[in-house]
Amino acid sequence: MTVLRSIALFVLAAVLEIGGAWLVWQGVRGDRGWLFVGGGVVALGLYGFVATLQPDANFGRILAAYGGVFVAGSLVWGMVADGFRPDRFDVIGALICLVGVGVIMYSPRA
């Protein structure tokens, strides 16, 4: 159950961080206005809070592992929100990152 909770928190963190960054991007570069920017700032702040809810208390480990989730999640977000089509190297790289997440977070430790 702890692993499932951890994965759910990583997914939520990714939605908040990537979504928040996307909102800021749309607000500034897409000329959608300050409401988008403000929503993005709020989402980014919530991302920082969600990261603290991971069961493991080691900041470096959590953020290192989250980096892999961020890579894969960014590609998925681009596909859904912007019509981006990753090539095979994008997919291979994301899968490598997710394997790294598994090794960092869920390897048995004494």
Secondary structure, DSSP 8 states (H G I E B T S, - for coil): -HHHHHHHHHHHHHHHHHHHHHHHHHHHTT---HHHHHHHHHHHHHHHHHHTTSSS--HHHHHHHHHHHHHHHHHHHHHHHH-----HHHHHHHHHHHHHHHHHHHS---
